[in-house]
Amino acid sequence: MDQTALQTVNSLPLAAAHEAVAPNLSMMELFWNADPIIKLIMLGLIAASFWCWTIIFQKYLRLRSLNAAADDFEESFWSGGALDDLYDRINNRPQDPLSAIFCTAMREWRRSISKGLARISETKGSLHQRIERVMQLTIGREMDHLERHMGFLASTSSAAPFIGLFGTVLGIMNSFQSIAMQQNTNLAVVAPGIAEALFATAIGLVAAIPALVAYNKLSSDMNRYANRLDNFASEFSGIISRQLEEEVA
């Protein structure tokens, strides 16, 4: 047997041994072989990520629906038709916050008209302020409902990287413990713990980055929608003010 063939034969057991001890670093294997605490951290981050995406899609679809409904309502409101007819048509089922603001103000206005308060000059200012107040209360209530669960996005975007970092620290500690127990710095000894650490960090970032981007985008869209509600309330308040002046006159 020549020298080359002899080297090939001798290398076969070493290659087989290397394959036998080589760790499997696939994501599923990293998860199942992880320390129980690290595994719990990963599950928590994955659950938080799924919940964040649920909130993101729900808020996106809700805002798109609200803006479309607001467009339809404003088209009817500024069409030149009688506001009383519009109120009678949507009073029992306002479809969006803009309609709810209008119905709340009209309800207060009609209640005052039925009591004759709109014809008394002394009560004109207080009536106008009361209508403005009920509109602002309606805006606040509707925006509170729209902004529900946004705090979870903010918390996830800020806390998830630190939670993943905690898993990273535990993985590094496990690597050092493996080195100390086996008195061996071979990559096969160190790699699993380091891989667990990096995997926990990656999951934390996967949960945090979309939550941060979506929170900023949704917050901007909600602020824009809140300004739209405030602008409508101001415009409708001006209409009410002019109507009060005509009533007194």
N, C-alpha and C positions, 0 to 999 in steps of 0.2 A: 504494500500500500504506500503510495507516495505521500509526501509531506502535506500537500493541499487537502487531499482526502482525509488525512488524519486530523487536520485542524477542523474540518467540517464536522466530522463525527464527534469530536470533543466538544464542539460548540452547541450541539443539539440539546444536551441536558441543561446547559445554562440558559438557552433560549426558552426552553419549556419551563424552567424554574422562574424565569423572569415573568413569563405570561401568567404563571400561577399566582404570583404575589402582586402583580400589577393591580392597583385598585381601580374599581369601576367608578368613574367620576361623572356619570350621567346625572341629570337633574333628579330623576326619580330615585336613583340609588342614594344620592346625597341626602334627599329628604328622609328616606326610610332608615338610613343608617345614622342619621343625626342624633345628637344628644336629645333626650326628651324635652328639656327646656328650650333648646334651639328649635326643635320641631314645633313646639307650642308657639314660639315667636313667629315662625314661618306661617303657620296656620292663621294666626291672628292678622298678620300683614296681608295674607291672601284674601281673607274675609273682608278686611277693611278696603282692599282694592276693589273687590266686587261690589261692595256697598257704595263706594265712591262713584263707580261707573253707573250704577243704577240711579243715583242722585243726579249725575251729570245729564244722562239722557232724559230723565223725567223733567228736569228744570229747562233743558233746551226745548223740548217739545211743548212744555207749558208756556214758556215765553213766546214762542212762535205762534201758538194758538191765541194767547192774549193780545198780541199785537195785531193779528188778523181780525179778531173780534173788535178791537178798538177802532181799527180802520172802518169796519162796517158801521159801528155805532156813530162815529164822527161824520160819516157820510150822511147818515139819516139825520143827525143833529143839525148839521149845517145845510141841509137841503132846502130850508125855508118853510118846512111844515110847522104846524102848531106843536109846541112843546108838550102841551097837555095831551094831545093825541099820542105822541111818542111815549109819554109816561104811562098812559093807560095801556099801551100795547106791551110794554116790557116790565111793568111794575112787579108783577108776580113772579117773574123769572129773569132777573138780570143775569146776563151771560158772562160778564167780565167786570173787573173793578171799575172801569169807566162808567158802565151802565149803573153799577151800584152807587157810585158817587152821585150821579144824576138823580136816581130814584130817591136817595136819602134827602137830597136838597129839595126836590119837588115835594116830597112827603111833608117836610117841615114847612115849606111854603104854603101848601094847601091847608095844613092845619092852622096856620096863622091867618090865612084868608078866611077860613070858616069862622074864626073867632073875631074877625074884624080888626085884627091888630095891624094889618098892612095899611089901613086907612087913617091910623092915628100917628101923627108926626112924631110924638114923643117916644113911640116904641119902634120907629123905623130903624134907628141905629142898632138897638139891641136885637131886633129881628135879623138884620143883616149879619151881625156878629154870630148869632146863633146858627144861622145857615152855614156860614163859613166854618164854624167849629164842628158841626156834624160832618161836613165834607172832609175836613182834616182828620177827624176820628175814623172815618171810613177808609181814607187813604192809609192811615197807620195800620188799621186792622187788616186790610188787604195785603199790604206789603209784608206784615209780619207772617201772614200765611204763605206768601210767595217765597220768603227768605228762610222758611223752615228747612232744617237739615244743612243749611250752608255752613254752620259752625263745624259740622263733622268734616267737611272738605278742608276747612282751615286747619282744624286740629290734625288731620291726617297729613297734610302737606308739611306741617312743622314737626310733628312727633315721629312720623314713620322712619325718617332717616336715623334718628337717635335710637329707636327700637331696633332697627336693623344693625346699628353699631353695637348695641348690647349683645346681639347674637354673634357679631364679629368677635367681640372680646372673648366670649365663651368659647368660640371655635379655636381661637389662638391659644387659649388656656388649655384646651383639650390636646392641641398639638404638642405643647410643652410637656404635658403630663405623659403623653405617649413616648416622647423622647426619654423622659426620666425613667419610665418603667422598663422600657426595652433597651436602654443604653445604646440607642442606635439613631443616627441622624439620616438614615436612608430616606429618600423621597417617598417611598411607599409608606413609611411611618408618619411622615409629616403632612403629606398631601391631603388626606381625608379631612383633617381638622381645619387646614387652611381653606380647602374648598368649601366646607360648611360655612366658614366665616364669610367668605366672599359671596356665597350664595344668599346668606341672610342679608348682607348689605345690598345685594342686587334687588332682592324682593322689596326691601324698604324703599329703594329709589323708584322701583316700578310703581309702588303705591303712592309715593309722595309727588313725583313729577306731574302726572296727569291731574292729581288733585289740586296742585298749586296753579297750573295753567288754567284749569277749568274754573277754579274759584275766582281768579282775576277776571277772566272773560265773563262769567256769569254775573259777578258783582258789577262790572261795567254795564252790562245789558240791563240789570235790574235798576241801577241808578238812572239810566236813560229812561226806563219805563216809569220810574217814580217821578222824574221831571215831567214826563208827559201827563201824568195824573195831576200834578201840581199846576201845570199850565192850563189844563182843562178846568180845574177848580177855580183858578183865577179868572178865566174868561167867563165861566158861568156865574161867578160872583159879580162880575161887572154887569151881566145881563140882569141879574136879580136886583142890583142897585138901581139900574135905570127903571126897572119895573116898579120898584118901591117909590121912586120919585114921581112916576106917572100916577100911581095909586093915591099918593098924598095930594098931588095937584088936582 
